[in-house]
């Protein structure tokens, strides 16, 4: 069976995150029909996570192709580009203050970005409550998507934008994410200016990072007076249970952390002791490096489904760049297969090169900082 033209193809995207929605938006901009399937019951069923910095050479390029860059700028926090590097005592080692009008990598809450993309799509594009179970094997012709609710859908192209634990990935690769040896605990802070003024002063309007070689803290402002802190440690997978604790034992986890961070100053320890609510365990996973595969008909991967890396400022940006390039390949190619091959020819070597650069990068976040040090920070936790 010959590969269909993109204009006549049945295209299904699995995952309504920034990558999947960006791809859908650009396809619709060019008159190509697409359906997005997502496992969430609806758009508001869960918190979408922290703040993202969208770079002018990838994430912003994708938004420009989607016709949404100006709307993004209207929502973005340009003061969120401020970055402070501290020592464990809270002393300032380096400080980036954005210039007036700087647009290199402004911040936006992940939920705000998702809402912006969702609003841009035709009504009914996203089908909620559709959890993918499997993608049929085939040497040619359409793929059958089977969902956990017992329904099926037939596609000429299934695009896996379904993240670290992608179900689409298994159609082209046996690879699974591996634990990097570093785990983050996420802590939430509300009403920063009145409830946490000391932390507000310490962190500033953007992000702040401190590390001692074994452990670290990364604080990240969000909109609406909120902040997230990522407590970074080199620990075994499942370390909370191994300590005889449970994820909802906030007091027990805090006591353990205060012992581990015992040499740090009370000023920086506020990032551990003053959070509003429980900690969230986020072990850092990555796909093998490099992660490549032989081309398979009717399947494409983007973002973390294709190249899960440590969260060092590139994840969402790469996912959106992937999405834009795949969508434009479909717009400009005679057949679906021509488009996917052209996309993979660019995406696979690029992602392999970046993954090799960032391999072990989670450990890099724990390295002790010196004066003038610059580090990436978590971008998709």
Residue pairs with C-beta under 8 A, 6 or more apart in sequence:
1 140
1 141
2 335
3 156
3 297
3 335
3 336
3 337
3 338
4 156
4 335
4 336
5 334
5 335
5 336
6 32
6 330
6 331
6 333
6 335
6 336
6 339
7 31
7 32
9 32
9 156
9 157
9 336
10 33
10 35
10 142
10 154
10 155
10 156
10 157
11 27
11 32
11 33
11 34
11 35
11 155
11 156
11 157
11 159
11 330
11 336
12 34
12 35
12 36
12 37
12 145
12 153
12 155
12 157
12 158
12 159
13 20
13 23
13 24
13 34
13 35
13 36
13 37
13 158
13 159
13 161
14 20
14 36
14 37
14 38
14 132
14 145
14 158
14 159
14 160
14 161
14 162
14 166
14 167
14 168
15 36
15 37
15 38
15 160
15 161
15 162
15 163
15 166
15 305
16 36
16 38
16 40
16 43
16 114
16 118
16 126
16 128
17 114
17 161
17 163
17 303
17 319
18 52
18 110
18 113
18 114
18 117
18 303
18 316
18 319
18 320
18 323
19 161
19 302
19 303
19 316
19 319
19 320
19 322
19 323
20 36
20 38
20 159
20 161
20 162
20 302
20 303
20 323
21 36
21 114
21 117
21 118
21 121
21 126
22 62
22 63
22 66
22 117
22 319
22 320
22 323
22 324
22 327
23 34
23 159
23 161
23 302
23 323
23 324
23 326
23 327
24 34
24 36
24 121
24 125
24 126
25 66
25 67
25 68
25 117
25 120
25 121
26 62
26 65
26 66
26 323
26 324
26 327
26 328
26 331
27 33
27 34
27 327
27 330
27 331
28 34
28 121
28 122
28 125
29 65
29 66
29 67
30 327
30 331
32 327
32 330
32 331
34 125
35 125
35 127
35 153
36 121
36 125
36 126
36 127
37 126
37 127
37 130
37 132
37 145
37 147
37 153
38 126
38 127
38 128
38 129
38 130
39 129
39 130
39 131
39 132
40 46
40 128
40 129
41 128
41 129
42 128
42 129
43 114
43 115
43 118
43 126
43 128
47 111
48 109
48 110
48 111
48 114
49 110
49 111
49 380
49 381
50 109
50 110
50 186
50 220
50 222
50 228
50 378
50 381
51 77
51 80
51 107
51 108
51 109
51 110
51 220
51 221
51 222
51 223
51 228
52 59
52 107
52 108
52 109
52 110
52 113
52 316
52 379
52 380
53 80
53 81
53 105
53 106
53 107
53 313
53 379
54 60
54 63
54 72
54 76
54 105
54 106
54 108
54 113
54 316
54 317
54 320
55 104
55 105
55 313
55 317
56 103
56 104
56 105
58 317
58 318
58 320
58 321
59 316
59 317
59 320
59 321
60 69
60 72
60 103
61 321
61 324
62 320
62 321
62 323
62 324
63 69
63 72
63 320
65 324
65 327
65 328
66 117
66 120
66 324
67 120
68 116
68 117
68 120
71 116
72 108
72 113
72 116
73 103
73 106
75 108
75 112
75 113
75 116
76 106
76 107
76 108
77 106
77 107
77 108
77 205
77 221
77 223
78 98
78 102
78 103
78 106
79 98
79 205
79 206
80 106
80 107
80 205
80 206
80 207
80 221
81 96
81 98
81 102
81 104
81 105
81 106
81 107
81 206
82 95
82 96
82 97
82 98
82 204
82 205
82 206
82 207
83 95
83 96
83 206
83 207
83 208
83 209
83 374
83 377
84 92
84 94
84 95
84 96
84 203
84 204
84 206
84 207
84 208
84 209
85 92
85 93
85 94
85 95
85 208
85 209
85 210
85 369
85 373
85 374
85 375
86 92
86 93
86 202
86 208
86 209
86 210
86 268
86 369
87 93
87 210
87 369
88 210
88 211
88 212
88 261
88 263
88 264
88 265
88 268
89 264
89 265
89 267
89 268
90 202
90 210
90 265
90 267
90 268
93 369
93 370
93 371
93 372
93 373
94 369
94 371
94 372
94 373
94 374
96 374
98 104
107 206
107 221
109 222
109 223
110 316
110 380
112 223
113 316
118 126
129 149
130 147
130 149
130 151
131 147
131 148
131 149
132 145
132 146
132 147
132 148
132 162
132 167
132 168
133 146
133 147
133 148
133 167
134 145
134 146
134 167
134 170
135 143
135 144
135 145
135 146
135 158
135 167
135 168
135 170
135 171
135 299
136 143
136 144
136 145
136 146
137 171
138 297
138 298
139 297
140 297
141 297
141 298
142 154
142 155
142 156
142 298
143 154
143 155
143 156
143 157
143 158
143 171
143 298
143 299
144 152
144 153
144 154
144 155
145 152
145 153
145 154
145 155
145 158
146 152
147 153
155 298
156 298
156 336
157 298
157 299
157 300
157 330
157 336
157 340
158 168
158 171
158 298
158 299
158 300
159 168
159 300
159 301
159 302
159 326
160 166
160 167
160 168
160 169
160 171
160 299
160 300
160 301
160 302
160 305
160 306
161 301
161 302
161 303
161 305
161 319
161 323
162 168
162 305
163 303
163 304
163 305
163 308
164 177
164 285
164 304
164 305
164 308
165 177
166 301
166 304
166 305
168 299
168 301
168 305
169 175
169 301
169 305
169 306
171 296
171 299
172 293
172 294
172 296
172 299
172 301
173 291
173 293
175 287
175 288
175 291
176 287
177 285
177 286
177 287
177 308
178 285
178 286
178 287
178 288
179 237
179 283
179 284
179 285
180 283
180 284
180 285
180 286
180 310
180 360
180 362
180 363
181 234
181 362
181 363
182 232
182 233
182 234
182 235
182 283
182 284
182 310
182 362
182 363
182 365
182 366
183 232
183 233
183 235
183 237
183 239
183 281
183 282
183 283
183 284
184 230
184 231
184 232
184 282
184 283
184 284
184 311
184 378
184 381
185 230
185 231
185 233
185 253
185 257
185 279
185 280
185 281
185 282
186 228
186 229
186 230
186 231
186 279
186 280
186 281
186 282
186 381
187 228
187 229
187 230
187 231
187 271
187 272
187 275
187 279
187 280
188 226
188 227
188 228
188 275
188 276
188 277
188 280
189 195
189 196
189 199
189 226
189 227
189 228
189 229
189 274
189 275
189 276
190 225
190 226
190 276
191 225
192 199
192 200
192 221
192 225
192 226
192 227
193 200
193 225
195 276
196 227
196 270
196 274
198 267
198 270
199 219
199 227
199 270
199 271
199 274
202 208
202 219
202 267
202 268
202 270
203 219
203 221
203 227
204 221
205 221
206 220
206 221
207 218
207 219
207 220
207 221
207 377
208 217
208 218
208 219
209 216
209 217
209 218
209 219
209 365
209 369
209 375
209 377
210 216
210 217
210 264
210 268
210 369
211 217
211 232
211 365
211 366
211 367
211 368
211 369
212 263
212 264
212 366
212 368
213 366
213 367
213 368
214 233
214 234
214 366
215 231
215 232
215 233
215 234
215 260
215 261
215 366
216 232
216 365
216 366
217 229
217 230
217 231
217 232
217 268
217 271
217 272
218 229
218 230
218 232
218 365
218 377
218 378
219 227
219 228
219 229
219 230
219 271
220 227
220 228
220 229
220 230
220 377
220 378
221 227
222 228
228 381
229 271
229 272
229 275
230 282
230 378
230 381
231 257
231 271
231 272
231 279
232 362
232 365
232 366
233 239
233 260
233 366
234 363
234 366
236 242
237 283
240 246
240 247
240 253
240 281
243 252
243 256
245 252
245 253
245 256
246 252
247 253
247 278
247 279
247 280
247 281
248 278
250 277
250 278
250 279
253 279
254 272
254 273
254 279
257 272
258 269
258 272
258 273
261 269
261 272
282 381
284 310
284 311
284 362
285 308
286 308
286 309
286 310
286 355
286 359
286 362
287 307
287 308
287 309
287 355
289 352
289 355
289 356
289 359
290 351
290 352
290 355
290 356
291 306
291 307
291 308
291 351
291 352
291 355
292 348
292 352
295 340
295 341
295 344
297 337
298 336
299 340
300 326
300 340
300 343
300 344
302 319
302 322
302 323
302 326
302 347
303 315
303 316
303 318
303 319
303 320
303 322
303 323
304 315
304 319
304 380
306 322
306 347
306 351
307 318
307 351
307 352
307 354
307 355
308 315
309 315
309 354
309 355
309 358
309 361
310 358
310 360
310 361
310 362
310 365
311 362
311 378
311 379
311 380
311 381
312 358
312 361
312 362
312 364
312 365
312 376
312 377
312 378
312 379
313 376
313 377
313 379
314 354
314 358
314 376
314 379
315 379
315 380
316 379
316 380
317 379
318 351
318 354
322 343
322 347
322 351
325 343
325 346
325 347
326 339
326 340
326 343
326 347
329 339
329 340
329 342
329 343
330 336
330 339
332 339
333 339
333 342
361 376
364 375
365 375
365 376
365 377
369 375
